[in-house]
């Protein structure tokens, strides 16, 4: 069944709705959201546009053959990049040891190039650390402004994606401490849960309210930034590894699970958004293909 938002809308080829736009924000821009007066409703109503950063982790073609439902993850990430690019969001990606493991999958690379038309591959960075924040360029982008949303997708869930999300929470907490004039160690001491971290995460909600207890990550929301793990755009070689990683990530403070479609509508916030129709056409194309894709969540 189609989402009622799309009833009566003319269908079109998915690619017709993708416009190569790039609005990469510089470090000097610290506002949490801008106001777009070009309302999609045509009534001049201002639409708040949140600041959004998408991080695509290690989607290299040579790795995908071993990934559970890997090529469905490729499809989801292409839609995610194209949709968020339509909404003017920043998009950056990494490649793990590309000299050995090869380049980004060509379909994803094409979407990345559309998202940053003026500098093809300029938003793809090599790394050796498992965390994306081990790449200086990525960490600089994360720290360049106060983001409303940071979105993470890619592989593998239990290694690079997990370590990226954990590093994001810690980095955002450090920024919170800096901005509030506190020492990070003092913030940790004042917010740390009393339980110690176990070797494996608990799967039952405990005193931490269902969030994973990490001795190095305090349980307060960082900068009011929401970190999204896109569940239909994250995978591993083995389903069990993915499941444990998802559980751990969603127990961290400020981290939520999202889907490609749900996230795009969350970022728009209203049918009056200037890009509503274009994003709706893209999502409708996802629905048309839904029967061919496994449910990863």
Buried (B, 14 or more C-beta within 10 A) or exposed (E): EEEEBBEEEEEBEBEEBBEBBBEBBEEEEEEBEBEBEEBBEEEEEEBEBBBBBBBBBBBBBEBBEEBBBBEBBBBBBBBBBBBBBBBBBBBBBBBBEBEEBBBBBEBBBBBBBBBBEEEEBEBBBBBEBBBBBBBEBBBEBBBBBBBBBBBBBBBBBBBBBBBBBBBBBBBBBBBBBEEEEEEBEEBBEEEBBEEEBEEEBBEEEEEBEEBBBBEEBBBBBBBEBBBBBBBBBBBBBBEEBBBBBBBBBBBBBBBBBBBBBBBBBBBBEEEBBBBBBBBBBBBBBBEEEEEEBEEBE
